[in-house]
Structure formats: structure tokens, C-alpha cells
Amino acid sequence: MKFNLNLENINYIKITYKDRNDFSHCIKASVKSISQRELYVCAKYEEELNIPTPQEVGLSLACEDGLYTSKTTLKSIEFKEEYIFLSLQTPEDTDYKQDREYFRVKLEENAIISYLEGEKTKSLNTKTYDISANGVRLILKKPITFPEDVQIEFHFPNRIVHTLAKYVRSDEDDKILKASFSFVDLSVSDADYISQICIQQQLQQRKNKFL
């Protein structure tokens, strides 16, 4: 759809970029101003980020009426104390993704990922790092070149969930190597089950803050 979002409609955005080592990262930011040519955003940071500019980046825009995605150019960045300001080219078009964004929570559960390597099927036992009803990040012990399509089997306490997934990217932060996947054919009942797990986990995390 043609870009027609206004400042009041955007709750926040997520920018997916690559560092100088070609690792992908994601930063969550708030929009300070928007025009036909420039999207100016702000985010907090704890240490100076290694972001080369200019570069093409992915955008996820969480808005009042749903989630939109697009690609654009990150033109420049500016560091001010504990904030980073990013200047991006305003995208001309966005794709409507869904009517709401499923939130992601940290959760460690057993998982098995199966994928083709040549003509052989390989299986890897791993654990989830975080998960939502849209996708998951799995912990890796070493870099792995995944094909686009994989099968993932989750072993939750009361349920085993199978789904086809697409490999998105690998990244490393907190000294943990992770691979991101988006779900392709997750059933409605399994998506609802994972959403309930995420809600319960989020409530427990909030409760722990007050203990």
C-alpha cells in the first residue's frame, strides 16, 4: 500500500540492520518526525553501535491499525549521550503484515530443527531463546548455513508443536549466537497455545519484578 502513515498512528518501529561484520541486528525506536523524504527516529543504547551508513535496512512499523513492513535506506546516525538518532529515507510503499503484532518473550524450551544439507536431512537439538506466535530465535553453538525452509519441533511441557519455518537471519548479542525463523504453517490452535504461553511468561516476569 502507498505510504500514508502519520506520526500519531505509529507506536514504534523496529529497524533491522547489518553491522560491519555482516551480522544482522534489530533496534527498537520511537519516531520523532516524519516527512515525505525523511523518517527521523530515536532509540536508547548502552554502548556505541557498530552501524555502517548508508545501508538498506528493514522496517517494521507497529501502528494503531496493525503491523506494516518495508525496506528503506539508513542515511546517517548521531549519538547523543545514551540516545541514538537515526535518519532514514521515508519508504514509498509498505506491506500490511497483520492486524496486531504478537509480542515476543524470552523462553527456554527444547526444540529440534530439521533441514536439508545437500541430499541429507540433518537434525539439531537446541533450545529456544525467545518466541512469539510469529516466529522464534533458536540458540546455536556454532554458525550454521540453513536453507530457506526448515522444520521445527517444539517440546513444551504439555504439548509438542510442529511447524514449517523460514530462516530469516543469524545474529549474536550477549555473547549468544542465535538463528531467527518465521513460522509458515503453524496451526491456529498451536499459535493460540504459544500466545498463551507468552502471556503467562510475561505476567510472571512482571510479577518477579515486584518480589
MDTraj code that builds the backbone (N, CA, C; nanometers):
import mdtraj as md
import numpy as np

residues = "MET LYS PHE ASN LEU ASN LEU GLU ASN ILE ASN TYR ILE LYS ILE THR TYR LYS ASP ARG ASN ASP PHE SER HIS CYS ILE LYS ALA SER VAL LYS SER ILE SER GLN ARG GLU LEU TYR VAL CYS ALA LYS TYR GLU GLU GLU LEU ASN ILE PRO THR PRO GLN GLU VAL GLY LEU SER LEU ALA CYS GLU ASP GLY LEU TYR THR SER LYS THR THR LEU LYS SER ILE GLU PHE LYS GLU GLU TYR ILE PHE LEU SER LEU GLN THR PRO GLU ASP THR ASP TYR LYS GLN ASP ARG GLU TYR PHE ARG VAL LYS LEU GLU GLU ASN ALA ILE ILE SER TYR LEU GLU GLY GLU LYS THR LYS SER LEU ASN THR LYS THR TYR ASP ILE SER ALA ASN GLY VAL ARG LEU ILE LEU LYS LYS PRO ILE THR PHE PRO GLU ASP VAL GLN ILE GLU PHE HIS PHE PRO ASN ARG ILE VAL HIS THR LEU ALA LYS TYR VAL ARG SER ASP GLU ASP ASP LYS ILE LEU LYS ALA SER PHE SER PHE VAL ASP LEU SER VAL SER ASP ALA ASP TYR ILE SER GLN ILE CYS ILE GLN GLN GLN LEU GLN GLN ARG LYS ASN LYS PHE LEU".split()
xyz = np.array([
    [0.0838, -0.1186, 0.0000],
    [0.0000, 0.0000, 0.0000],
    [0.0873, 0.1236, 0.0000],
    [0.0353, 0.2335, -0.0486],
    [0.1094, 0.3588, -0.0516],
    [0.1314, 0.4089, 0.0888],
    [0.2511, 0.4612, 0.1137],
    [0.2826, 0.5081, 0.2484],
    [0.1973, 0.6293, 0.2820],
    [0.1110, 0.6154, 0.3820],
    [0.0258, 0.7262, 0.4233],
    [0.0137, 0.7309, 0.5756],
    [0.1147, 0.6786, 0.6455],
    [0.1100, 0.6747, 0.7904],
    [0.1513, 0.8092, 0.8471],
    [0.0862, 0.8466, 0.9570],
    [0.1234, 0.9722, 1.0210],
    [0.1875, 0.9452, 1.1558],
    [0.2448, 1.0491, 1.2140],
    [0.3216, 1.0353, 1.3373],
    [0.2364, 0.9792, 1.4503],
    [0.1090, 1.0228, 1.4587],
    [0.0216, 0.9792, 1.5676],
    [-0.0164, 0.8314, 1.5542],
    [-0.0099, 0.7793, 1.4333],
    [-0.0532, 0.6420, 1.4086],
    [0.0549, 0.5394, 1.4428],
    [0.1823, 0.5828, 1.4490],
    [0.2928, 0.4894, 1.4687],
    [0.3258, 0.4772, 1.6168],
    [0.3137, 0.3579, 1.6727],
    [0.3506, 0.3354, 1.8125],
    [0.5022, 0.3279, 1.8287],
    [0.5667, 0.2495, 1.7444],
    [0.7127, 0.2387, 1.7433],
    [0.7532, 0.1673, 1.6159],
    [0.8837, 0.1680, 1.5869],
    [0.9332, 0.0943, 1.4722],
    [1.0504, 0.0067, 1.5144],
    [1.0759, -0.0967, 1.4354],
    [1.1937, -0.1810, 1.4537],
    [1.2761, -0.1743, 1.3255],
    [1.4061, -0.1536, 1.3411],
    [1.4964, -0.1414, 1.2275],
    [1.5912, -0.2611, 1.2297],
    [1.5954, -0.3370, 1.1215],
    [1.6880, -0.4488, 1.1085],
    [1.8035, -0.4054, 1.0197],
    [1.9242, -0.4061, 1.0744],
    [2.0414, -0.3573, 1.0016],
    [2.1548, -0.4585, 1.0141],
    [2.2625, -0.4356, 0.9398],
    [2.3814, -0.5203, 0.9475],
    [2.4994, -0.4397, 0.9982],
    [2.5800, -0.5028, 1.0859],
    [2.6987, -0.4348, 1.1355],
    [2.8142, -0.4544, 1.0374],
    [2.9318, -0.4074, 1.0747],
    [3.0464, -0.4127, 0.9834],
    [3.0973, -0.5548, 0.9609],
    [3.0522, -0.6479, 1.0446],
    [3.0881, -0.7885, 1.0276],
    [2.9794, -0.8670, 0.9559],
    [2.8798, -0.7950, 0.9027],
    [2.7693, -0.8528, 0.8259],
    [2.6738, -0.9358, 0.9120],
    [2.6741, -0.9127, 1.0442],
    [2.5754, -0.9740, 1.1324],
    [2.4512, -0.8850, 1.1369],
    [2.3336, -0.9464, 1.1403],
    [2.2089, -0.8711, 1.1462],
    [2.1701, -0.8425, 1.2906],
    [2.1170, -0.7224, 1.3138],
    [2.0705, -0.6812, 1.4459],
    [1.9383, -0.6071, 1.4301],
    [1.8679, -0.5935, 1.5404],
    [1.7405, -0.5222, 1.5393],
    [1.7388, -0.4208, 1.6523],
    [1.6945, -0.2990, 1.6214],
    [1.6849, -0.1940, 1.7216],
    [1.5433, -0.1371, 1.7210],
    [1.4870, -0.1174, 1.8399],
    [1.3528, -0.0633, 1.8544],
    [1.3627, 0.0865, 1.8795],
    [1.2828, 0.1661, 1.8091],
    [1.2955, 0.3114, 1.8174],
    [1.1589, 0.3790, 1.8125],
    [1.1561, 0.5022, 1.8601],
    [1.0358, 0.5851, 1.8505],
    [1.0566, 0.6893, 1.7417],
    [0.9481, 0.7285, 1.6780],
    [0.9560, 0.8240, 1.5677],
    [0.9472, 0.9655, 1.6229],
    [1.0462, 1.0482, 1.5891],
    [1.0476, 1.1880, 1.6339],
    [0.9809, 1.2796, 1.5326],
    [1.0033, 1.2532, 1.4043],
    [0.9407, 1.3338, 1.2991],
    [0.9350, 1.2519, 1.1711],
    [0.8440, 1.2921, 1.0840],
    [0.8261, 1.2218, 0.9578],
    [0.7849, 1.3208, 0.8507],
    [0.8431, 1.3066, 0.7319],
    [0.8087, 1.3898, 0.6180],
    [0.8080, 1.3023, 0.4942],
    [0.7857, 1.3617, 0.3792],
    [0.7850, 1.2837, 0.2555],
    [0.9224, 1.2266, 0.2243],
    [1.0284, 1.2890, 0.2781],
    [1.1637, 1.2459, 0.2446],
    [1.2378, 1.1785, 0.3600],
    [1.2035, 1.2127, 0.4835],
    [1.2845, 1.1651, 0.5945],
    [1.2005, 1.1116, 0.7090],
    [1.2482, 0.9989, 0.7638],
    [1.1930, 0.9395, 0.8844],
    [1.3021, 0.9529, 0.9907],
    [1.2750, 1.0309, 1.0952],
    [1.3758, 1.0609, 1.1974],
    [1.3339, 0.9934, 1.3266],
    [1.4190, 0.9027, 1.3779],
    [1.3804, 0.8203, 1.4917],
    [1.4870, 0.8264, 1.6004],
    [1.4482, 0.7825, 1.7210],
    [1.5368, 0.7885, 1.8368],
    [1.5278, 0.6581, 1.9151],
    [1.6426, 0.6114, 1.9664],
    [1.6463, 0.4898, 2.0466],
    [1.7511, 0.5045, 2.1559],
    [1.7335, 0.4305, 2.2656],
    [1.8328, 0.4284, 2.3722],
    [1.9376, 0.3219, 2.3413],
    [2.0592, 0.3430, 2.3879],
    [2.1639, 0.2442, 2.3701],
    [2.2586, 0.2495, 2.4892],
    [2.3220, 0.1361, 2.5167],
    [2.4135, 0.1271, 2.6296],
    [2.5589, 0.1418, 2.5864],
    [2.5894, 0.1039, 2.4646],
    [2.7238, 0.1215, 2.4120],
    [2.7127, 0.1588, 2.2648],
    [2.8171, 0.2234, 2.2127],
    [2.8099, 0.2730, 2.0759],
    [2.7896, 0.1579, 1.9780],
    [2.6907, 0.1727, 1.8916],
    [2.6556, 0.0670, 1.7995],
    [2.7415, 0.0755, 1.6739],
    [2.7744, -0.0418, 1.6223],
    [2.8613, -0.0524, 1.5054],
    [2.7743, -0.0600, 1.3798],
    [2.7254, 0.0555, 1.3340],
    [2.6300, 0.0597, 1.2231],
    [2.6900, 0.1387, 1.1066],
    [2.7304, 0.0737, 0.9977],
    [2.7796, 0.1477, 0.8814],
    [2.6650, 0.2138, 0.8054],
    [2.6877, 0.3306, 0.7546],
    [2.5876, 0.4033, 0.6753],
    [2.6539, 0.4575, 0.5491],
    [2.5771, 0.4733, 0.4400],
    [2.4365, 0.4324, 0.4264],
    [2.4252, 0.2819, 0.4018],
    [2.3091, 0.2263, 0.4312],
    [2.2819, 0.0860, 0.4028],
    [2.1313, 0.0647, 0.3946],
    [2.0906, -0.0404, 0.3213],
    [1.9494, -0.0761, 0.3142],
    [1.9111, -0.1501, 0.4422],
    [1.7996, -0.1122, 0.5021],
    [1.7534, -0.1737, 0.6254],
    [1.6080, -0.2168, 0.6104],
    [1.5669, -0.3091, 0.6976],
    [1.4277, -0.3497, 0.7024],
    [1.3534, -0.2725, 0.8098],
    [1.2288, -0.2399, 0.7854],
    [1.1462, -0.1666, 0.8809],
    [1.0235, -0.2479, 0.9178],
    [0.9897, -0.2485, 1.0461],
    [0.8609, -0.2977, 1.0940],
    [0.7966, -0.1830, 1.1692],
    [0.6790, -0.1413, 1.1256],
    [0.6109, -0.0282, 1.1859],
    [0.4868, -0.0773, 1.2601],
    [0.4904, -0.0703, 1.3918],
    [0.3768, -0.1104, 1.4739],
    [0.2842, 0.0101, 1.4884],
    [0.1678, 0.0009, 1.4278],
    [0.0753, 0.1142, 1.4219],
    [-0.0565, 0.0803, 1.4909],
    [-0.1387, 0.1815, 1.5064],
    [-0.2668, 0.1614, 1.5731],
    [-0.3538, 0.0611, 1.4994],
    [-0.3427, 0.0572, 1.3657],
    [-0.4303, -0.0301, 1.2883],
    [-0.3605, -0.1556, 1.2391],
    [-0.2409, -0.1843, 1.2891],
    [-0.1752, -0.3076, 1.2501],
    [-0.0255, -0.2937, 1.2343],
    [0.0357, -0.3975, 1.1794],
    [0.1802, -0.4021, 1.1601],
    [0.2118, -0.3928, 1.0118],
    [0.3030, -0.3020, 0.9769],
    [0.3445, -0.2809, 0.8395],
    [0.4939, -0.3083, 0.8278],
    [0.5383, -0.3542, 0.7106],
    [0.6804, -0.3767, 0.6880],
    [0.7241, -0.3090, 0.5594],
    [0.8516, -0.2771, 0.5536],
    [0.9060, -0.2115, 0.4348],
    [1.0576, -0.2192, 0.4391],
    [1.1212, -0.1719, 0.3351],
    [1.2660, -0.1552, 0.3304],
    [1.2974, -0.0122, 0.2900],
    [1.4076, 0.0387, 0.3429],
    [1.4462, 0.1755, 0.3096],
    [1.5954, 0.1908, 0.3315],
    [1.6450, 0.3138, 0.3204],
    [1.7875, 0.3415, 0.3365],
    [1.8134, 0.4148, 0.4675],
    [1.9031, 0.3610, 0.5480],
    [1.9507, 0.4311, 0.6670],
    [2.0588, 0.5274, 0.6203],
    [2.0296, 0.6580, 0.6295],
    [2.1190, 0.7583, 0.5717],
    [2.2313, 0.7987, 0.6663],
    [2.1981, 0.8228, 0.7935],
    [2.3001, 0.8692, 0.8870],
    [2.2550, 0.8424, 1.0298],
    [2.3513, 0.8432, 1.1226],
    [2.3214, 0.8260, 1.2645],
    [2.3962, 0.9315, 1.3441],
    [2.3436, 0.9594, 1.4635],
    [2.4051, 1.0584, 1.5509],
    [2.3898, 1.0110, 1.6956],
    [2.4993, 1.0120, 1.7715],
    [2.4971, 0.9681, 1.9096],
    [2.4945, 1.0899, 2.0023],
    [2.3999, 1.0870, 2.0979],
    [2.3903, 1.1934, 2.1970],
    [2.3680, 1.1292, 2.3338],
    [2.4729, 1.1301, 2.4160],
    [2.4677, 1.0688, 2.5482],
    [2.4183, 0.9249, 2.5357],
    [2.3055, 0.8896, 2.5971],
    [2.2607, 0.7497, 2.5899],
    [2.1535, 0.7282, 2.4840],
    [2.1435, 0.8209, 2.3881],
    [2.0449, 0.8074, 2.2808],
    [2.1140, 0.8078, 2.1458],
    [2.0529, 0.7376, 2.0518],
    [2.0998, 0.7374, 1.9143],
    [1.9867, 0.7869, 1.8255],
    [2.0186, 0.8781, 1.7338],
    [1.9204, 0.9334, 1.6418],
    [1.9547, 0.8851, 1.5011],
    [1.8551, 0.8312, 1.4327],
    [1.8765, 0.7734, 1.3004],
    [1.7907, 0.8461, 1.1979],
    [1.8524, 0.8783, 1.0874],
    [1.7826, 0.9424, 0.9769],
    [1.7660, 0.8414, 0.8648],
    [1.6407, 0.8152, 0.8267],
    [1.6118, 0.7175, 0.7228],
    [1.5312, 0.7824, 0.6111],
    [1.5450, 0.7275, 0.4945],
    [1.4613, 0.7719, 0.3835],
    [1.3199, 0.7191, 0.4042],
    [1.2214, 0.8051, 0.3961],
    [1.0833, 0.7620, 0.4138],
    [1.0449, 0.6631, 0.3040],
    [1.0002, 0.5435, 0.3392],
    [0.9647, 0.4449, 0.2350],
    [0.8414, 0.4896, 0.1583],
    [0.8422, 0.4597, 0.0303],
    [0.7281, 0.4964, -0.0537],
    [0.6132, 0.3977, -0.0390],
    [0.6449, 0.2736, -0.0112],
    [0.5421, 0.1699, -0.0008],
    [0.5658, 0.0844, 0.1223],
    [0.4579, 0.0332, 0.1780],
    [0.4653, -0.0595, 0.2896],
    [0.3715, -0.1771, 0.2627],
    [0.4030, -0.2897, 0.3227],
    [0.3171, -0.4082, 0.3132],
    [0.2448, -0.4272, 0.4449],
    [0.1131, -0.4446, 0.4373],
    [0.0353, -0.4727, 0.5574],
    [0.0628, -0.6157, 0.5997],
    [0.1101, -0.6326, 0.7226],
    [0.1529, -0.7634, 0.7699],
    [0.0413, -0.8357, 0.8438],
    [-0.0188, -0.7695, 0.9423],
    [-0.1220, -0.8332, 1.0238],
    [-0.1931, -0.7265, 1.1062],
    [-0.3060, -0.7654, 1.1654],
    [-0.3844, -0.6683, 1.2392],
    [-0.3319, -0.6424, 1.3788],
    [-0.2353, -0.7202, 1.4232],
    [-0.1712, -0.6911, 1.5507],
    [-0.0362, -0.7603, 1.5544],
    [0.0518, -0.7107, 1.6362],
    [0.1842, -0.7699, 1.6472],
    [0.1888, -0.8617, 1.7685],
    [0.2233, -0.9865, 1.7459],
    [0.2402, -1.0781, 1.8568],
    [0.3683, -1.0413, 1.9309],
    [0.3604, -1.0296, 2.0626],
    [0.4797, -0.9923, 2.1363],
    [0.5661, -1.1151, 2.1623],
    [0.6946, -1.0897, 2.1738],
    [0.7947, -1.1942, 2.1893],
    [0.8463, -1.1940, 2.3327],
    [0.8643, -1.3111, 2.3902],
    [0.9161, -1.3216, 2.5263],
    [1.0337, -1.4184, 2.5284],
    [1.1243, -1.3967, 2.6232],
    [1.2338, -1.4906, 2.6429],
    [1.1781, -1.6175, 2.7057],
    [1.2134, -1.7295, 2.6476],
    [1.1618, -1.8571, 2.6960],
    [1.2556, -1.9678, 2.6511],
    [1.3003, -2.0498, 2.7447],
    [1.3909, -2.1595, 2.7116],
    [1.3154, -2.2910, 2.7137],
    [1.2925, -2.3473, 2.5952],
    [1.2270, -2.4766, 2.5802],
    [1.3055, -2.5593, 2.4795],
    [1.2954, -2.6914, 2.4908],
    [1.3655, -2.7797, 2.3979],
    [1.3025, -2.7731, 2.2588],
    [1.3880, -2.7800, 2.1588],
    [1.3405, -2.7771, 2.0204],
    [1.4333, -2.8614, 1.9335],
    [1.3778, -2.9133, 1.8250],
    [1.4557, -2.9882, 1.7260],
    [1.4321, -2.9231, 1.5907],
    [1.5394, -2.8843, 1.5237],
    [1.5276, -2.8247, 1.3915],
    [1.5832, -2.9225, 1.2890],
    [1.5069, -2.9488, 1.1833],
    [1.5477, -3.0413, 1.0772],
    [1.5565, -2.9649, 0.9456],
    [1.6629, -2.9922, 0.8698],
    [1.6839, -2.9194, 0.7453],
    [1.7687, -3.0038, 0.6507],
    [1.7617, -2.9702, 0.5223],
    [1.8379, -3.0423, 0.4217],
    [1.9766, -2.9816, 0.4072],
    [2.0753, -3.0709, 0.4055],
    [2.2126, -3.0299, 0.3750],
    [2.2577, -3.1184, 0.2601],
    [2.2527, -3.0623, 0.1386],
    [2.2714, -3.1455, 0.0200],
    [2.1500, -3.2330, 0.0015],
    [2.1701, -3.3630, -0.0010],
    [2.0575, -3.4562, -0.0135],
    [2.0239, -3.5226, 0.1192],
    [2.0948, -3.4860, 0.2251],
    [2.0739, -3.5472, 0.3550],
    [1.9944, -3.4548, 0.4470],
    [1.9090, -3.5161, 0.5291],
    [1.8348, -3.4406, 0.6298],
    [1.9128, -3.4419, 0.7602],
    [1.9387, -3.3241, 0.8140],
    [2.0108, -3.3128, 0.9399],
    [1.9154, -3.2637, 1.0480],
    [1.9348, -3.3108, 1.1690],
    [1.8528, -3.2678, 1.2828],
    [1.9442, -3.2134, 1.3915],
    [1.9004, -3.1055, 1.4532],
    [1.9805, -3.0397, 1.5560],
    [1.8959, -3.0183, 1.6799],
    [1.9412, -3.0705, 1.7935],
    [1.8747, -3.0449, 1.9209],
    [1.9229, -2.9114, 1.9763],
    [1.8301, -2.8260, 2.0110],
    [1.8656, -2.6932, 2.0586],
    [1.7614, -2.6445, 2.1580],
    [1.7688, -2.5177, 2.1915],
    [1.6715, -2.4558, 2.2821],
    [1.6271, -2.3223, 2.2255],
    [1.5076, -2.2825, 2.2627],
    [1.4593, -2.1519, 2.2211],
    [1.5247, -2.0431, 2.3064],
    [1.5485, -1.9290, 2.2426],
    [1.5970, -1.8108, 2.3155],
    [1.4791, -1.7194, 2.3467],
    [1.3980, -1.6918, 2.2451],
    [1.2713, -1.6228, 2.2655],
    [1.1746, -1.6672, 2.1561],
    [1.0454, -1.6382, 2.1777],
    [0.9434, -1.6918, 2.0876],
    [0.8205, -1.6035, 2.0884],
    [0.7470, -1.6043, 1.9777],
    [0.6142, -1.5439, 1.9686],
    [0.5320, -1.6360, 1.8798],
    [0.4078, -1.5990, 1.8541],
    [0.3247, -1.6796, 1.7653],
    [0.3611, -1.6577, 1.6188],
    [0.4553, -1.5662, 1.5920],
    [0.5023, -1.5412, 1.4555],
    [0.6318, -1.6129, 1.4232],
    [0.7169, -1.6311, 1.5252],
    [0.8476, -1.6881, 1.4974],
    [0.9265, -1.7147, 1.6240],
    [1.0519, -1.7557, 1.6052],
    [1.1340, -1.7972, 1.7180],
    [1.2799, -1.7681, 1.6882],
    [1.3575, -1.7504, 1.7952],
    [1.5030, -1.7488, 1.7840],
    [1.5567, -1.8685, 1.8600],
    [1.6403, -1.9461, 1.7919],
    [1.6975, -2.0664, 1.8498],
    [1.8458, -2.0453, 1.8785],
    [1.8928, -2.1014, 1.9882],
    [2.0318, -2.0864, 2.0296],
    [2.1203, -2.1828, 1.9503],
    [2.2313, -2.1308, 1.8992],
    [2.3273, -2.2119, 1.8247],
    [2.4602, -2.2175, 1.8996],
    [2.5281, -2.3316, 1.8887],
    [2.6615, -2.3444, 1.9472],
    [2.7695, -2.2988, 1.8498],
    [2.7365, -2.3021, 1.7199],
    [2.8305, -2.2590, 1.6165],
    [2.7503, -2.2105, 1.4961],
    [2.8107, -2.1300, 1.4090],
    [2.7388, -2.0826, 1.2894],
    [2.6977, -2.1980, 1.1997],
    [2.5760, -2.1920, 1.1479],
    [2.5237, -2.2947, 1.0579],
    [2.4596, -2.2255, 0.9385],
    [2.4844, -2.2788, 0.8204],
    [2.4205, -2.2272, 0.6997],
    [2.2908, -2.3042, 0.6769],
    [2.1783, -2.2407, 0.7070],
    [2.0485, -2.3057, 0.6922],
    [1.9917, -2.2789, 0.5535],
    [1.9155, -2.3730, 0.4989],
    [1.8377, -2.3437, 0.3779],
    [1.7201, -2.2533, 0.4137],
    [1.6469, -2.2100, 0.3144],
    [1.5353, -2.1186, 0.3405],
    [1.4254, -2.1860, 0.4222],
    [1.3958, -2.3125, 0.3922],
    [1.2864, -2.3825, 0.4594],
    [1.3410, -2.4879, 0.5553],
    [1.2856, -2.4904, 0.6763],
    [1.3245, -2.5887, 0.7778],
    [1.1982, -2.6388, 0.8481],
    [1.2128, -2.7468, 0.9226],
    [1.1066, -2.7987, 1.0077],
    [1.1507, -2.7812, 1.1535],
    [1.0606, -2.7332, 1.2385],
    [1.0933, -2.7160, 1.3801],
    [0.9902, -2.7902, 1.4645],
    [1.0398, -2.8622, 1.5636],
    [0.9551, -2.9351, 1.6581],
    [0.9832, -2.8809, 1.7979],
    [0.8810, -2.8254, 1.8615],
    [0.8948, -2.7703, 1.9960],
    [0.8414, -2.8693, 2.0983],
    [0.9142, -2.8860, 2.2081],
    [0.8708, -2.9740, 2.3161],
    [0.8350, -2.8883, 2.4375],
    [0.7092, -2.8426, 2.4381],
    [0.6585, -2.7672, 2.5505],
    [0.6165, -2.8645, 2.6611],
    [0.5979, -2.8169, 2.7845],
    [0.5639, -2.9075, 2.8954],
    [0.4425, -2.9951, 2.8690],
    [0.3403, -2.9395, 2.8033],
    [0.2163, -3.0145, 2.7847],
    [0.1795, -3.0366, 2.6381],
    [0.2768, -3.0101, 2.5488],
    [0.2387, -3.0166, 2.4077],
    [0.3633, -3.0198, 2.3193],
    [0.3548, -3.0956, 2.2106],
    [0.4583, -3.0943, 2.1073],
    [0.4012, -3.0232, 1.9850],
    [0.4731, -2.9243, 1.9360],
    [0.4262, -2.8418, 1.8237],
    [0.5213, -2.8575, 1.7060],
    [0.4653, -2.8857, 1.5887],
    [0.5434, -2.8976, 1.4656],
    [0.5053, -2.7824, 1.3726],
    [0.6045, -2.7278, 1.3023],
    [0.5740, -2.6249, 1.2043],
    [0.6842, -2.6152, 1.1002],
    [0.6449, -2.5800, 0.9801],
    [0.7404, -2.5404, 0.8775],
    [0.7794, -2.3957, 0.9054],
    [0.9057, -2.3624, 0.8855],
    [0.9516, -2.2269, 0.9141],
    [1.0511, -2.1828, 0.8077],
    [1.0663, -2.0518, 0.7969],
    [1.1632, -1.9940, 0.7034],
    [1.2768, -1.9307, 0.7820],
    [1.3987, -1.9589, 0.7389],
    [1.5162, -1.8993, 0.8010],
    [1.5214, -1.7511, 0.7668],
    [1.5425, -1.6661, 0.8676],
    [1.5460, -1.5211, 0.8475],
    [1.6889, -1.4691, 0.8520],
    [1.7575, -1.4938, 0.9618],
    [1.8949, -1.4446, 0.9767],
    [1.9564, -1.5059, 1.1025],
    [2.0870, -1.4866, 1.1161],
    [2.1584, -1.5216, 1.2390],
    [2.2214, -1.3958, 1.2960],
    [2.2260, -1.3870, 1.4266],
    [2.2870, -1.2712, 1.4912],
    [2.3454, -1.3138, 1.6248],
    [2.4249, -1.2268, 1.6804],
    [2.4897, -1.2563, 1.8077],
    [2.4859, -1.1330, 1.8962],
    [2.4284, -1.1466, 2.0144],
    [2.4336, -1.0432, 2.1166],
    [2.4354, -1.1124, 2.2520],
    [2.4824, -1.0425, 2.3527],
    [2.5024, -1.1027, 2.4851],
    [2.5883, -1.2286, 2.4763],
    [2.6764, -1.2315, 2.3738],
    [2.7668, -1.3447, 2.3522],
    [2.6918, -1.4756, 2.3268],
    [2.5701, -1.4641, 2.2731],
    [2.4892, -1.5818, 2.2401],
    [2.4573, -1.5783, 2.0907],
    [2.4921, -1.6844, 2.0192],
    [2.4624, -1.6946, 1.8772],
    [2.3220, -1.7513, 1.8600],
    [2.2417, -1.6837, 1.7776],
    [2.1022, -1.7235, 1.7605],
    [2.0645, -1.7218, 1.6129],
    [1.9684, -1.8048, 1.5758],
    [1.9121, -1.8056, 1.4412],
    [1.7629, -1.7761, 1.4507],
    [1.7166, -1.6840, 1.3661],
    [1.5759, -1.6428, 1.3672],
    [1.4985, -1.7129, 1.2559],
    [1.3759, -1.7537, 1.2886],
    [1.2883, -1.8212, 1.1932],
    [1.1467, -1.7642, 1.2054],
    [1.0783, -1.7536, 1.0929],
    [0.9372, -1.7153, 1.0939],
    [0.8535, -1.8382, 1.0613],
    [0.7407, -1.8531, 1.1312],
    [0.6550, -1.9698, 1.1122],
    [0.5768, -1.9570, 0.9813],
    [0.5591, -2.0712, 0.9129],
    [0.4911, -2.0707, 0.7836],
    [0.3520, -2.1322, 0.7936],
    [0.3429, -2.2518, 0.8532],
    [0.2140, -2.3221, 0.8543],
    [0.1705, -2.3585, 0.9958],
    [0.2040, -2.2753, 1.0922],
    [0.1618, -2.3001, 1.2299],
    [0.0095, -2.2968, 1.2378],
    [-0.0492, -2.3998, 1.2947],
    [-0.1954, -2.4055, 1.3023],
    [-0.2489, -2.2982, 1.3963],
    [-0.3759, -2.2661, 1.3807],
    [-0.4386, -2.1642, 1.4648],
    [-0.4348, -2.2060, 1.6114],
    [-0.4624, -2.3338, 1.6376],
    [-0.4632, -2.3813, 1.7771],
    [-0.3235, -2.3753, 1.8376],
    [-0.2199, -2.4085, 1.7578],
    [-0.0830, -2.4015, 1.8085],
    [-0.0393, -2.2568, 1.8287],
    [-0.0820, -2.1674, 1.7389],
    [-0.0497, -2.0253, 1.7543],
    [-0.1144, -1.9700, 1.8814],
    [-0.2389, -2.0093, 1.9072],
    [-0.3068, -1.9656, 2.0294],
    [-0.2365, -2.0220, 2.1535],
    [-0.1914, -2.1465, 2.1435],
    [-0.1209, -2.2094, 2.2564],
    [0.0076, -2.1333, 2.2883],
    [0.0855, -2.1002, 2.1845],
    [0.2097, -2.0257, 2.2057],
    [0.1808, -1.8861, 2.2583],
    [0.0753, -1.8227, 2.2078],
    [0.0373, -1.6896, 2.2569],
    [0.0047, -1.6940, 2.4060],
    [-0.0649, -1.7983, 2.4493],
    [-0.0986, -1.8114, 2.5909],
    [0.0264, -1.8324, 2.6752],
    [0.1207, -1.9103, 2.6236],
    [0.2473, -1.9290, 2.6947],
    [0.3194, -1.7947, 2.7093],
    [0.3213, -1.7161, 2.6017],
    [0.3875, -1.5852, 2.6040],
    [0.3213, -1.4918, 2.7048],
    [0.1888, -1.4941, 2.7089],
    [0.1158, -1.4090, 2.8038],
    [0.1487, -1.4500, 2.9471],
    [0.1463, -1.5806, 2.9740],
    [0.1775, -1.6294, 3.1084],
    [0.3204, -1.5949, 3.1481],
    [0.4131, -1.6077, 3.0532],
    [0.5524, -1.5767, 3.0811],
    [0.5709, -1.4285, 3.1091],
    [0.5016, -1.3454, 3.0319],
    [0.5113, -1.2009, 3.0524],
    [0.4549, -1.1618, 3.1886],
    [0.3423, -1.2213, 3.2277],
    [0.2834, -1.1919, 3.3575],
    [0.3763, -1.2352, 3.4704],
    [0.4418, -1.3516, 3.4537],
    [0.5337, -1.4000, 3.5553],
    [0.6555, -1.3083, 3.5680],
    [0.7048, -1.2596, 3.4524],
    [0.8194, -1.1675, 3.4534],
    [0.7837, -1.0379, 3.5256],
    [0.6628, -0.9887, 3.5000],
    [0.6201, -0.8665, 3.5678],
    [0.6066, -0.8888, 3.7183],
    [0.5511, -1.0068, 3.7542],
    [0.5343, -1.0397, 3.8945],
    [0.6686, -1.0476, 3.9663],
    [0.7691, -1.1059, 3.8985],
    [0.9012, -1.1202, 3.9591],
    [0.9671, -0.9858, 3.9887],
    [0.9314, -0.8843, 3.9121],
    [0.9909, -0.7519, 3.9346],
    [0.9506, -0.6939, 4.0686],
    [0.8370, -0.7378, 4.1194],
    [0.7848, -0.6807, 4.2443],
    [0.8145, -0.7694, 4.3650],
    [0.8825, -0.8821, 4.3430],
    [0.9149, -0.9717, 4.4539],
    [1.0460, -0.9316, 4.5201],
])
top = md.Topology()
chain = top.add_chain()
for i, resn in enumerate(residues, 1):
    res = top.add_residue(resn, chain, resSeq=i)
    for name in ("N", "CA", "C"):
        top.add_atom(name, md.element.get_by_symbol(name[0]), res)
traj = md.Trajectory(xyz[None], top)
